[in-house]
Amino acid sequence: MPPKKKKKIAILVEKDYQDMEVWYPYLRLLEAGYDAVPIGVKQKDYKGKYGYPIECKTTIDKVKAAQYDGVVIPGGWAPDYLRLSKEVLKFVADMDKAGKMVAYICHAGWVPASAGILKGRTVTCYKAIKDDVVNAGAKWVDKEVVIDKNLITSRTPWDLPAFMRAVLEFLK
C-alpha cells in the first residue's frame, strides 16, 4: 500500500504578521506531520511586526484551493494587507466553499469578512474588529476558540494553544 499523502495546509503571510500567530501554527503543523506551506502575496520574504523573518514557499498567484486541505490566517497587521489581494480572497472563499478548514486568529477576521464567508456564522476575533465581523453577517462570541463547521476562530495569541488543538482535531 502506498504511503498516505500528507495533508497540505496553507499559512497566509504578509508584512507585519503577528509573529507568534504564524510560527506557533507553522511549527505545530510540522510537528504533527502536516505539510505546512507559508504563502506570500507578492514576495517570498516577510518580517513579522516584531521583526521575525519568514521565507514563503510560494506566492498566492501560483496556488489554488484544490491543492490544499486547509488554510491558517494569522493576525497582526498582515490581514489588512491580505484582504486587499483578490487572489487571497478567492482562495479563502474557495476553501470555505469546498468545506476545507479555514482557521483565523485575532485581526485575521478581516480576511474572511472581505471574502464574504462570515454571513450566518458564529465566530470570535480580537475585540477591536468585532464590529467588522458582525457587519459582515457573523454572530460574535467572546471565547478562546469558536468552531462553526469548517471555520475555526480565536481572539489573541494567548488563545493559540486552544486554537491549534481545534485545528489539529479538525484535520485528523
N, C-alpha and C positions, 0 to 999 in steps of 0.2 A: 504494500500500500504506500503511495507517495506521501511525503510529509505534509502535514496540514499547513496551508498558506497562512502566514502571519497577517493579522488584521492591520490595516494601514490607517493611521489617524493623522489628520492634518492639524497643525497648530498655526493659526494665522498670526503673522508678525508685522508690525510697522514700527516706525520710530517712536521712542519714548514709551515702549511697552512696560508694564509693571513687571519688573524682573522676576519676582517670585512666582507670578501667575503664568509665566512662560516656563521657567526652569523646573518648578516643582512638578507640574503635569508632564513635561517632557521626560524627566528622569524617572518618574513613577511608571509612565507608559513603557519606557525602555526596560525597566526592571521587571515589569510584568510580562515581557515578551512580545510587545507590540512594536510595529514599525512606525515610530513617531516621526513625522515629517514637518519641520518648520518651513512655512511657505511665506515668502515676502510678497509685497505688492509689485514693486518695480525694481528692486535691487536684492542682492543676496546677503548683505551685511547690515545689521541694525544694532543700535545700542538701546538698552533699557533706560528708563527715566533715572535710574541710579548708576548708569554707565556700564552695566554688564553687557558684553557683546554676544551676539549670536550670528552664526552663519546659516542662512536658509539653504535648503537643498534645491529649491526651485522657486519660481515666481507664479503668481496666480493665473497669469495668462497661458501657462503651459499645463494646467491641470483641469480635470473635470471631476464632478462629484462622483461619477460612476467608478472612479479609480480608488475611492476612499470608503472606509467603513464608519467614519465619524470625524467630527471637527471640534477642536477646542479653541475658543475665542477668549484670549486673555484681556485684562483691563489695562489700567494705566491711562495714558493719553492716546495710545495707539488706536483705540476704537474710533476716535474722532477722525482719524485719517483713513482707517479701514473702510468706514461706511461711505467714503467718497468714491470708492472703487466699484464700478458697475460689475466687474468680474467677481469681486468678493461677495457682493450682494446676491448675484446669480448663484454662485457656488453654495452659499448658505441656504438660499431658498430651495435649490435643487436637492441638497442634503435632507432638508426637512420634508420635502415632498416625497422623497424616497423612503421616509421613515428611519433614516440613519440618525445616529446620535449627533445632536447639536448641543454643545455644552459651553456655557459662558459664565464669566465671573466678573463682578464689580461693574465698572463702566462699560464693559463689553455688551451690555444690553442694548446699547445704541445700534449695534450691527444688525441683530435680528429685527429690531424695531424698523430700521431703514429697509431691511429685506422683506418686510411685510408679513412676517410669520408669527406675530405675537397675538393677533386678534383671537379672543376667546380662550387664551392660555393662562394658566396660573404660573407666576414667576416670582423671583426675587432679583435684587440687584443692589448696587450701592445706593443708599437713600437719596443722594443728590440727583440721581436720574430717575427716581420713582415716577415723577410726572411724565417723563418721556415714554416709559413703557406702558403706563396707564393710558396715555393719549394714543398709543399705538394699538390699544384694544385689549391689553392684558389686565388680569387681576393680580395686584401686587400683594405679597405677604412678606412679613419680616421673619425669615427663618434662615438658618445657615445653609440649607440646601433644599431646593424645591424640584421635584420631578413631575413633569407633565408629559406623559407618553415618551417621546424620544428627546424631549427638551429638558436639560439639566442645568439649573441655575444656582449661583451663590452670590453672596454680598461683597466679601472683602478677602484679602489674603489670609486672615485669621480663619476663614472657612475652608481653606484648601484641603485639610485632611478629610472633612466630610464630603467635599466636592469630588475629590479623587476616589473615595470609597464608592460613591454613587456612579461615577464614570466607569470604574473598573467592573462594578457589578453589572451595569448595563451591557458592557462589551463581552461579558462571559458567553 
